[in-house]
Amino acid sequence: MTYTPQKPPLPVSVDELRSRIPGWGVDLNPKDRPAVPKERFDLEATGAHWDFPERQLEKWPRERSIEHGMLPPVFGTSCPPRGISGAIRKYAYARYSEGRAAHWLLLLAADRVDAVEHHLRSLLTTHPDNPITETGVWAEFTHHGMASRFGQKRADLAHQPLDPVIVAGPWVAAGGAAYVGARKLAKAMSSSNGHA
C-alpha cells in the first residue's frame, strides 16, 4: 500500500520480470550497487512516529489521478478548481492517465483559461488589472530598460523581441474584439430604432 513505511510488493515476480524485460533487475545484487554501504532500509531510522499519516480532511472533491487508488494523505488546497478552468482540470484527471499527453495538454489549457477568467473577473472589480504597470512595461521606461540590454550578456535577450507581442497581444486582441462588438451592437441598435 502507498504512503506506508513498508516496501510495496511487486505485482509480478522478479523472475517473470527478468525473463520478460532484458536487463531488468541489474541492480538487485547489492554488490552491483555503488550506494549499498550507505543505503539502509531501516524503518526505525526514519524518525516517523506513525505507520500511516493522519489524513487531511477533503473539503471538496479533489482531483485524483486515475493511477492512484486514493488521495494522498496530504494535498494542496490553495487553488480550488472553479469555473470553466476547474471543469477542464477535473475532466483531465477523471478521463486521462498522467502518462498521456492529453492529460497534461488539458491542464495547460486550463491554466490559460484560468488566466483569462481572472482577467475578466478583474474587469468587474473596482481595481482591474493594469497591463502597463503589472507586466513591467512601465519599468522599461522608468528603470533604464533599454540601457540594461545593450553591452550585457543577458540570457533573455533572444526572446525579448517577442515579449511585446506575448504581453500586449492578448490585450490588443481583446480591445479590438470589444471595439468590433460595440460597433456591431451600436449598428444593430440604430437599425432596429430606425425600423421601429
ROPADREN-281047 format. One record per residue: residue in three letters; x, z, y of N, C-alpha, C, O in turn; residue number from 1. Coordinates in steps of 0.1 Angstrom, whole numbers, plus 5000, padded with zeros to 4 digits. Example, Ala and Ser with C-alpha at 12.3 -4.5 7.8 and 13.67 -1.06 7.14 Angstrom:
aa|n.x|n.z|n.y|ca.x|ca.z|ca.y|c.x|c.z|c.y|o.x|o.z|o.y|i
ALA|5132|5078|4943|5123|5078|4955|5132|5078|4967|5142|5085|4967|1
SER|5128|5071|4978|5137|5071|4989|5129|5079|5000|5134|5080|5011|2
//
This chain:
aa|n.x|n.z|n.y|ca.x|ca.z|ca.y|c.x|c.z|c.y|o.x|o.z|o.y|i
MET|5008|5000|4988|5000|5000|5000|5009|5000|5012|5019|5006|5013|1
THR|5005|4993|5023|5012|4993|5035|5011|5006|5043|5002|5013|5040|2
TYR|5020|5008|5052|5020|5020|5060|5023|5033|5053|5019|5044|5058|3
THR|5028|5033|5041|5031|5045|5034|5046|5044|5031|5052|5033|5031|4
PRO|5053|5056|5028|5067|5055|5026|5071|5049|5013|5083|5045|5012|5
GLN|5062|5047|5004|5066|5042|4991|5068|5027|4992|5061|5020|5000|6
LYS|5078|5022|4985|5080|5007|4984|5069|5001|4977|5066|5005|4966|7
PRO|5062|4991|4983|5051|4984|4976|5055|4977|4964|5066|4971|4963|8
PRO|5047|4977|4953|5051|4969|4941|5050|4954|4943|5042|4949|4951|9
LEU|5059|4947|4936|5059|4932|4937|5046|4927|4930|5043|4932|4919|10
PRO|5039|4917|4936|5028|4912|4929|5031|4904|4917|5023|4902|4908|11
VAL|5044|4899|4916|5048|4891|4905|5061|4898|4900|5069|4903|4908|12
SER|5064|4897|4887|5076|4904|4881|5088|4897|4886|5088|4885|4890|13
VAL|5099|4904|4886|5112|4899|4891|5117|4887|4882|5121|4877|4887|14
ASP|5115|4888|4869|5119|4877|4860|5111|4865|4863|5116|4854|4863|15
GLU|5098|4866|4866|5090|4854|4868|5094|4848|4882|5094|4836|4883|16
LEU|5097|4856|4892|5101|4851|4904|5114|4843|4903|5116|4833|4908|17
ARG|5124|4849|4895|5137|4843|4894|5136|4830|4886|5143|4821|4889|18
SER|5127|4829|4877|5125|4816|4869|5118|4806|4877|5121|4794|4876|19
ARG|5110|4810|4887|5102|4801|4895|5109|4796|4907|5108|4784|4911|20
ILE|5117|4805|4913|5124|4802|4926|5139|4802|4924|5144|4813|4922|21
PRO|5146|4791|4926|5160|4791|4924|5167|4800|4935|5164|4798|4946|22
GLY|5175|4809|4930|5183|4817|4939|5175|4830|4943|5181|4838|4950|23
TRP|5163|4832|4938|5156|4844|4941|5163|4856|4936|5167|4856|4924|24
GLY|5164|4867|4943|5169|4879|4939|5184|4880|4938|5190|4888|4931|25
VAL|5191|4871|4946|5206|4871|4946|5211|4884|4951|5223|4888|4948|26
ASP|5203|4892|4959|5208|4904|4964|5203|4917|4957|5204|4928|4962|27
LEU|5197|4915|4945|5192|4926|4938|5203|4935|4933|5202|4947|4932|28
ASN|5214|4929|4929|5225|4937|4924|5232|4944|4935|5237|4937|4944|29
PRO|5233|4957|4935|5239|4964|4946|5254|4960|4949|5258|4961|4961|30
LYS|5261|4955|4939|5275|4950|4941|5275|4938|4950|5286|4935|4956|31
ASP|5264|4930|4951|5264|4918|4959|5259|4921|4973|5258|4911|4981|32
ARG|5257|4933|4977|5251|4936|4990|5261|4944|4998|5265|4956|4995|33
PRO|5266|4938|5009|5276|4945|5017|5271|4958|5023|5280|4966|5027|34
ALA|5258|4960|5025|5254|4972|5032|5251|4983|5023|5246|4994|5027|35
VAL|5253|4981|5010|5249|4992|5000|5255|5005|5002|5248|5015|5001|36
PRO|5268|5006|5005|5273|5020|5007|5265|5028|5018|5264|5040|5017|37
LYS|5260|5021|5028|5253|5027|5039|5238|5028|5036|5231|5036|5042|38
GLU|5233|5020|5027|5219|5018|5025|5214|5029|5015|5219|5030|5004|39
ARG|5203|5036|5019|5197|5046|5010|5182|5045|5012|5177|5044|5023|40
PHE|5175|5046|5001|5161|5047|5001|5157|5062|4998|5154|5065|4987|41
ASP|5158|5070|5009|5156|5084|5007|5144|5088|5016|5146|5088|5028|42
LEU|5133|5091|5010|5121|5094|5017|5123|5107|5026|5117|5108|5036|43
GLU|5131|5116|5021|5133|5129|5028|5141|5127|5041|5140|5134|5051|44
ALA|5150|5116|5041|5159|5114|5052|5152|5107|5064|5158|5106|5075|45
THR|5139|5103|5063|5133|5096|5073|5128|5105|5084|5126|5101|5096|46
GLY|5126|5118|5081|5121|5127|5091|5106|5126|5093|5100|5134|5101|47
ALA|5099|5117|5086|5084|5116|5087|5078|5128|5081|5082|5133|5070|48
HIS|5068|5134|5088|5061|5146|5083|5047|5142|5077|5039|5151|5076|49
TRP|5045|5130|5074|5033|5126|5069|5035|5115|5058|5045|5109|5057|50
ASP|5025|5114|5049|5026|5104|5038|5019|5091|5044|5023|5080|5040|51
PHE|5009|5093|5051|5002|5081|5058|4999|5086|5072|4993|5096|5074|52
PRO|5002|5078|5082|5000|5083|5096|4985|5084|5099|4977|5077|5093|53
GLU|4982|5093|5108|4969|5095|5113|4963|5082|5119|4970|5076|5128|54
ARG|4951|5078|5115|4946|5066|5120|4940|5067|5134|4934|5077|5138|55
GLN|4943|5058|5143|4938|5057|5156|4923|5053|5156|4920|5045|5147|56
LEU|4915|5059|5165|4901|5055|5165|4899|5041|5170|4906|5037|5179|57
GLU|4891|5034|5164|4888|5020|5168|4875|5020|5177|4864|5022|5172|58
LYS|4877|5018|5190|4866|5019|5199|4858|5007|5200|4846|5007|5204|59
TRP|4863|4995|5195|4856|4983|5194|4862|4975|5183|4873|4978|5179|60
PRO|4854|4966|5177|4860|4959|5165|4873|4951|5169|4872|4942|5178|61
ARG|4884|4955|5164|4897|4949|5167|4899|4937|5159|4894|4935|5148|62
GLU|4908|4928|5165|4912|4916|5157|4921|4920|5146|4930|4929|5149|63
ARG|4920|4914|5135|4929|4917|5124|4933|4904|5117|4924|4897|5113|64
SER|4945|4902|5114|4949|4890|5107|4943|4890|5093|4942|4901|5087|65
ILE|4939|4879|5088|4933|4878|5075|4943|4881|5064|4938|4884|5053|66
GLU|4956|4882|5067|4965|4886|5057|4965|4901|5054|4969|4905|5043|67
HIS|4960|4908|5063|4960|4923|5062|4947|4928|5057|4936|4924|5062|68
GLY|4948|4938|5048|4935|4944|5043|4929|4953|5052|4917|4956|5051|69
MET|4937|4959|5062|4931|4968|5071|4939|4968|5084|4950|4962|5085|70
LEU|4934|4974|5094|4941|4975|5107|4953|4985|5105|4953|4993|5096|71
PRO|4964|4983|5112|4975|4992|5111|4970|5006|5117|4960|5006|5124|72
PRO|4976|5017|5113|4972|5030|5118|4972|5031|5133|4964|5038|5139|73
VAL|4981|5024|5140|4982|5025|5155|4982|5010|5160|4989|5002|5154|74
PHE|4974|5008|5170|4973|4994|5176|4971|4995|5191|4967|5006|5196|75
GLY|4973|4984|5198|4972|4984|5212|4957|4983|5217|4949|4977|5210|76
THR|4954|4989|5228|4941|4989|5234|4941|4986|5248|4930|4987|5255|77
SER|4952|4981|5254|4952|4979|5268|4945|4966|5273|4940|4966|5284|78
CYS|4943|4957|5264|4936|4944|5268|4925|4941|5258|4926|4933|5249|79
PRO|4913|4948|5260|4902|4944|5251|4898|4930|5253|4897|4925|5264|80
PRO|4894|4923|5242|4890|4909|5243|4877|4908|5250|4867|4916|5247|81
ARG|4875|4899|5260|4863|4898|5267|4861|4883|5272|4871|4876|5273|82
GLY|4849|4879|5274|4847|4866|5279|4850|4855|5269|4851|4857|5257|83
ILE|4852|4843|5274|4855|4831|5265|4868|4833|5259|4870|4830|5247|84
SER|4878|4839|5266|4892|4840|5260|4891|4850|5248|4898|4848|5238|85
GLY|4883|4861|5250|4881|4870|5239|4875|4864|5226|4879|4866|5215|86
ALA|4865|4855|5229|4859|4848|5218|4869|4839|5211|4868|4838|5198|87
ILE|4877|4832|5218|4887|4823|5212|4897|4832|5204|4901|4828|5193|88
ARG|4902|4843|5209|4911|4852|5202|4904|4857|5189|4911|4856|5178|89
LYS|4892|4861|5189|4885|4866|5177|4884|4855|5167|4886|4857|5155|90
TYR|4881|4843|5171|4880|4832|5162|4893|4829|5156|4894|4826|5144|91
ALA|4904|4829|5164|4917|4826|5158|4921|4836|5147|4926|4832|5137|92
TYR|4918|4849|5149|4921|4859|5139|4912|4858|5127|4916|4860|5116|93
ALA|4899|4855|5129|4889|4855|5118|4891|4843|5110|4888|4843|5098|94
ARG|4895|4832|5115|4895|4819|5108|4908|4815|5102|4909|4809|5092|95
TYR|4919|4817|5110|4932|4811|5106|4943|4822|5103|4943|4833|5109|96
SER|4951|4819|5093|4962|4828|5089|4973|4827|5100|4973|4818|5107|97
GLU|4981|4838|5100|4992|4838|5110|5002|4827|5107|5011|4824|5115|98
GLY|5002|4822|5095|5011|4811|5091|5007|4798|5095|5014|4788|5093|99
ARG|4995|4797|5101|4990|4783|5106|4993|4782|5121|4991|4791|5128|100
ALA|4996|4769|5124|4998|4766|5139|4985|4768|5147|4986|4772|5158|101
ALA|4974|4765|5140|4961|4766|5147|4959|4780|5152|4953|4782|5163|102
HIS|4963|4790|5145|4962|4804|5149|4969|4807|5162|4963|4812|5172|103
TRP|4981|4803|5163|4989|4805|5175|4985|4796|5186|4986|4800|5198|104
LEU|4982|4784|5184|4977|4775|5194|4964|4780|5201|4962|4779|5213|105
LEU|4955|4785|5193|4943|4791|5198|4946|4804|5207|4940|4806|5217|106
LEU|4956|4812|5202|4959|4823|5210|4966|4819|5224|4963|4825|5234|107
LEU|4974|4808|5223|4980|4803|5236|4969|4798|5245|4969|4801|5257|108
ALA|4959|4791|5239|4948|4786|5247|4940|4797|5253|4935|4797|5265|109
ALA|4938|4808|5245|4931|4820|5250|4938|4826|5262|4931|4831|5271|110
ASP|4951|4826|5262|4959|4832|5273|4956|4824|5286|4954|4829|5296|111
ARG|4956|4810|5284|4954|4802|5296|4939|4804|5301|4937|4804|5313|112
VAL|4930|4804|5292|4916|4806|5296|4914|4820|5303|4907|4821|5312|113
ASP|4922|4830|5298|4921|4843|5303|4926|4843|5318|4921|4850|5327|114
ALA|4937|4835|5320|4943|4834|5334|4932|4828|5343|4931|4833|5354|115
VAL|4925|4818|5339|4915|4811|5347|4904|4821|5349|4899|4822|5361|116
GLU|4900|4828|5339|4889|4838|5341|4893|4849|5351|4884|4852|5359|117
HIS|4905|4853|5351|4909|4863|5361|4910|4857|5375|4906|4864|5385|118
HIS|4914|4845|5376|4914|4838|5389|4900|4837|5395|4897|4840|5406|119
LEU|4891|4833|5386|4877|4831|5390|4871|4845|5394|4864|4846|5404|120
ARG|4874|4855|5386|4869|4868|5389|4875|4873|5402|4868|4880|5409|121
SER|4887|4870|5405|4893|4875|5418|4886|4868|5430|4885|4874|5440|122
LEU|4881|4856|5428|4874|4849|5439|4861|4857|5443|4856|4855|5454|123
LEU|4855|4864|5433|4843|4871|5436|4845|4885|5442|4835|4893|5444|124
THR|4858|4889|5444|4861|4902|5450|4864|4901|5464|4864|4890|5470|125
THR|4865|4912|5471|4869|4912|5485|4884|4910|5487|4889|4909|5498|126
HIS|4892|4910|5476|4906|4908|5477|4910|4897|5467|4916|4900|5456|127
PRO|4907|4884|5469|4910|4874|5460|4925|4871|5459|4933|4876|5467|128
ASP|4930|4865|5448|4944|4861|5446|4949|4853|5458|4941|4845|5464|129
ASN|4961|4855|5462|4967|4848|5472|4979|4840|5466|4990|4845|5464|130
PRO|4977|4827|5463|4987|4819|5457|5000|4817|5465|5011|4815|5459|131
ILE|4999|4819|5478|5011|4817|5486|5021|4829|5485|5033|4827|5483|132
THR|5015|4841|5486|5024|4853|5486|5027|4858|5471|5037|4863|5468|133
GLU|5017|4857|5463|5018|4863|5449|5026|4854|5440|5030|4859|5429|134
THR|5028|4842|5443|5036|4833|5434|5051|4832|5439|5059|4825|5433|135
GLY|5054|4838|5450|5068|4837|5455|5070|4825|5465|5081|4824|5469|136
VAL|5060|4818|5468|5062|4806|5477|5066|4811|5491|5075|4805|5497|137
TRP|5059|4821|5496|5063|4826|5509|5077|4831|5510|5084|4829|5520|138
ALA|5082|4837|5499|5095|4843|5499|5106|4832|5500|5117|4834|5504|139
GLU|5102|4820|5496|5111|4808|5497|5115|4806|5511|5126|4802|5514|140
PHE|5106|4809|5521|5108|4806|5535|5114|4819|5542|5120|4818|5552|141
THR|5110|4831|5537|5114|4843|5544|5127|4850|5538|5133|4858|5545|142
HIS|5131|4846|5526|5142|4853|5520|5153|4843|5515|5158|4844|5504|143
HIS|5156|4833|5523|5167|4823|5521|5166|4816|5507|5175|4816|5500|144
GLY|5154|4811|5505|5151|4805|5492|5160|4792|5490|5166|4791|5479|145
MET|5162|4784|5500|5170|4772|5498|5185|4775|5497|5192|4769|5489|146
ALA|5189|4784|5505|5203|4788|5506|5208|4794|5492|5219|4793|5489|147
SER|5198|4801|5486|5202|4807|5473|5204|4797|5462|5209|4801|5451|148
ARG|5200|4785|5464|5201|4775|5453|5214|4767|5454|5219|4763|5443|149
PHE|5218|4764|5465|5230|4755|5467|5243|4763|5465|5244|4774|5471|150
GLY|5252|4757|5458|5265|4764|5456|5265|4775|5446|5274|4782|5445|151
GLN|5254|4776|5439|5252|4787|5429|5251|4781|5415|5248|4769|5414|152
LYS|5255|4788|5405|5254|4783|5392|5242|4790|5385|5243|4798|5375|153
ARG|5230|4787|5390|5218|4793|5385|5212|4785|5374|5212|4773|5374|154
ALA|5208|4792|5364|5202|4785|5352|5189|4779|5354|5185|4770|5347|155
ASP|5181|4784|5364|5168|4779|5367|5167|4767|5376|5156|4762|5379|156
LEU|5179|4762|5380|5178|4750|5389|5172|4738|5383|5167|4729|5390|157
ALA|5174|4736|5370|5169|4724|5363|5154|4723|5364|5149|4711|5365|158
HIS|5147|4734|5363|5132|4732|5363|5126|4735|5376|5114|4734|5378|159
GLN|5134|4737|5387|5128|4740|5400|5120|4729|5406|5110|4731|5413|160
PRO|5124|4716|5404|5115|4705|5409|5101|4706|5404|5092|4701|5410|161
LEU|5099|4711|5392|5086|4712|5385|5078|4724|5390|5066|4724|5389|162
ASP|5085|4734|5395|5078|4746|5399|5066|4744|5409|5056|4750|5407|163
PRO|5068|4737|5420|5057|4735|5429|5045|4728|5422|5033|4731|5425|164
VAL|5048|4719|5413|5037|4712|5406|5029|4722|5397|5017|4723|5396|165
ILE|5037|4731|5389|5031|4740|5380|5024|4751|5387|5013|4755|5383|166
VAL|5029|4756|5398|5023|4767|5406|5012|4762|5414|5001|4767|5414|167
ALA|5014|4751|5422|5004|4747|5432|4994|4737|5425|4983|4736|5430|168
GLY|4998|4730|5415|4989|4720|5409|4975|4725|5405|4966|4719|5409|169
PRO|4974|4736|5398|4961|4741|5394|4952|4745|5407|4940|4742|5407|170
TRP|4959|4750|5417|4951|4754|5429|4947|4741|5437|4936|4741|5442|171
VAL|4955|4731|5437|4952|4719|5444|4940|4712|5436|4931|4707|5442|172
ALA|4941|4712|5423|4931|4706|5415|4918|4713|5416|4907|4707|5418|173
ALA|4918|4726|5416|4906|4734|5418|4900|4732|5432|4888|4731|5433|174
GLY|4909|4731|5442|4904|4728|5456|4897|4715|5457|4887|4713|5463|175
GLY|4904|4705|5450|4898|4691|5450|4885|4691|5443|4876|4684|5448|176
ALA|4884|4697|5432|4872|4698|5424|4861|4704|5432|4849|4700|5432|177
ALA|4864|4715|5439|4854|4722|5447|4849|4713|5459|4838|4713|5462|178
TYR|4859|4706|5465|4855|4697|5476|4846|4686|5471|4836|4683|5477|179
VAL|4850|4680|5460|4841|4669|5454|4828|4674|5450|4817|4668|5453|180
GLY|4827|4686|5444|4815|4692|5440|4806|4695|5453|4794|4693|5452|181
ALA|4812|4700|5463|4805|4703|5475|4799|4691|5482|4788|4691|5487|182
ARG|4807|4680|5482|4802|4667|5488|4791|4662|5480|4781|4657|5486|183
LYS|4792|4662|5467|4780|4657|5458|4768|4665|5460|4757|4660|5461|184
LEU|4770|4679|5461|4758|4687|5463|4752|4685|5477|4740|4684|5478|185
ALA|4760|4683|5487|4755|4681|5501|4748|4667|5501|4737|4666|5507|186
LYS|4754|4657|5494|4747|4644|5494|4734|4644|5486|4724|4638|5491|187
ALA|4734|4652|5475|4721|4653|5468|4711|4660|5476|4699|4657|5475|188
MET|4715|4671|5483|4705|4678|5491|4700|4670|5503|4688|4671|5506|189
SER|4709|4662|5509|4704|4654|5520|4695|4643|5516|4685|4639|5522|190
SER|4698|4637|5504|4689|4626|5499|4676|4632|5494|4666|4625|5496|191
SER|4676|4644|5489|4663|4650|5485|4655|4654|5497|4642|4653|5497|192
ASN|4661|4658|5508|4654|4662|5520|4649|4649|5527|4638|4649|5533|193
GLY|4656|4638|5526|4652|4626|5532|4640|4620|5525|4632|4614|5531|194
HIS|4638|4622|5511|4627|4617|5504|4615|4625|5505|4604|4621|5503|195
ALA|4617|4638|5509|4606|4647|5509|4596|4645|5521|4586|4652|5522|196
//
